[in-house]
Amino acid sequence: MGTRRVVGLGAWGMAVVLLATSAQAGPTNPGPSAAAPGAMGVGAMPMGDRSSDAHFIVRMIPHHEGAIAMADLAVRRARHPEIRALAERIRTSQGREIAQMRRWYRQWFSKPG
């Protein structure tokens, strides 16, 4: 693989990461405050009475959402069918894991309002 191609892939990968991390909050990406009431965002979550488990969930959900955003791009843009197939599997598995983490968070850490 030539240097030019590697640089191009690096730039594309960086663009994917930037897009994934700047996604707007919505029904599938509620953001830290929806996943964990009182959270202030990535790197700024007050731990207070939160456990390491709660912190892990709050931080992993956006991480998985980023993987899904990257996989979405791969499904649309990849030239090789193997990459598209891998991206589809990533979307499915990461989506299931996000749903599981949200269920656990609601069960274990949501306080009755």
C-alpha positions as CSV (number, residue, x, y, z in Angstrom):
1,M,0.0,0.0,0.0
2,G,1.5,3.3,-1.0
3,T,2.0,6.3,1.3
4,R,-0.6,8.3,-0.5
5,R,-3.3,5.6,0.0
6,V,-2.4,5.3,3.7
7,V,-2.7,9.1,4.2
8,G,-6.1,9.1,2.4
9,L,-7.4,6.3,4.7
10,G,-6.1,8.1,7.8
11,A,-7.9,11.3,6.8
12,W,-11.1,9.4,6.0
13,G,-10.9,7.6,9.3
14,M,-10.4,10.9,11.2
15,A,-13.5,12.3,9.4
16,V,-15.5,9.3,10.5
17,V,-14.4,9.8,14.1
18,L,-15.2,13.5,14.0
19,L,-18.7,12.8,12.5
20,A,-19.4,10.1,15.1
21,T,-18.4,12.2,18.1
22,S,-20.3,15.3,16.9
23,A,-23.6,13.5,16.3
24,Q,-26.7,15.3,17.7
25,A,-28.7,13.8,20.5
26,G,-31.9,12.1,19.5
27,P,-34.0,9.0,20.1
28,T,-31.1,6.6,19.3
29,N,-28.4,8.9,20.8
30,P,-29.9,10.4,23.9
31,G,-26.5,11.7,25.1
32,P,-25.0,11.3,28.5
33,S,-27.8,13.2,30.4
34,A,-30.5,10.9,29.0
35,A,-28.5,7.7,29.6
36,A,-27.6,8.8,33.1
37,P,-29.5,11.6,34.8
38,G,-27.1,14.2,36.2
39,A,-24.2,13.3,33.9
40,M,-22.4,16.4,32.4
41,G,-20.9,14.8,29.3
42,V,-17.9,12.9,28.2
43,G,-15.0,13.3,30.7
44,A,-17.0,15.6,33.0
45,M,-19.4,13.2,34.7
46,P,-19.7,13.8,38.4
47,M,-19.3,10.4,40.1
48,G,-21.1,11.3,43.4
49,D,-23.0,8.1,44.3
50,R,-22.5,6.5,41.0
51,S,-20.6,3.3,40.8
52,S,-17.8,2.3,38.4
53,D,-20.4,0.2,36.7
54,A,-22.7,3.2,36.0
55,H,-19.7,5.2,34.8
56,F,-18.7,2.4,32.5
57,I,-22.2,2.2,31.0
58,V,-22.4,6.0,30.6
59,R,-19.1,6.1,28.7
60,M,-19.6,2.9,26.6
61,I,-22.9,3.9,25.1
62,P,-21.5,6.8,23.1
63,H,-18.4,4.7,22.2
64,H,-20.7,2.0,20.7
65,E,-22.8,4.7,18.9
66,G,-19.5,5.9,17.3
67,A,-18.8,2.4,16.1
68,I,-22.3,2.3,14.6
69,A,-21.8,5.6,12.8
70,M,-18.5,4.4,11.4
71,A,-20.2,1.1,10.3
72,D,-23.0,3.1,8.6
73,L,-20.4,4.9,6.5
74,A,-18.7,1.6,5.6
75,V,-22.0,0.1,4.5
76,R,-22.6,3.0,2.2
77,R,-19.1,3.5,0.9
78,A,-17.0,0.3,1.1
79,R,-15.9,-1.2,-2.1
80,H,-15.4,-4.7,-0.8
81,P,-18.5,-6.8,0.1
82,E,-16.5,-8.3,3.1
83,I,-16.2,-4.8,4.6
84,R,-19.9,-4.1,4.1
85,A,-20.8,-7.4,5.7
86,L,-18.5,-6.8,8.7
87,A,-20.0,-3.3,9.1
88,E,-23.6,-4.8,9.1
89,R,-22.5,-7.3,11.9
90,I,-21.0,-4.4,13.8
91,R,-24.2,-2.3,13.6
92,T,-26.2,-5.3,14.8
93,S,-24.0,-6.3,17.7
94,Q,-23.3,-2.8,18.9
95,G,-27.0,-1.9,18.7
96,R,-27.8,-5.0,20.9
97,E,-25.1,-4.1,23.4
98,I,-26.4,-0.4,23.6
99,A,-29.9,-1.7,24.3
100,Q,-28.6,-4.1,27.0
101,M,-26.6,-1.4,28.7
102,R,-29.5,1.0,28.7
103,R,-31.7,-1.7,30.3
104,W,-29.1,-2.3,33.0
105,Y,-28.7,1.4,33.7
106,R,-32.5,1.8,34.1
107,Q,-32.7,-1.3,36.3
108,W,-29.7,-0.6,38.5
109,F,-29.2,3.2,38.6
110,S,-32.4,5.1,37.7
111,K,-33.9,6.7,40.8
112,P,-37.7,6.8,41.1
113,G,-38.9,10.2,40.2
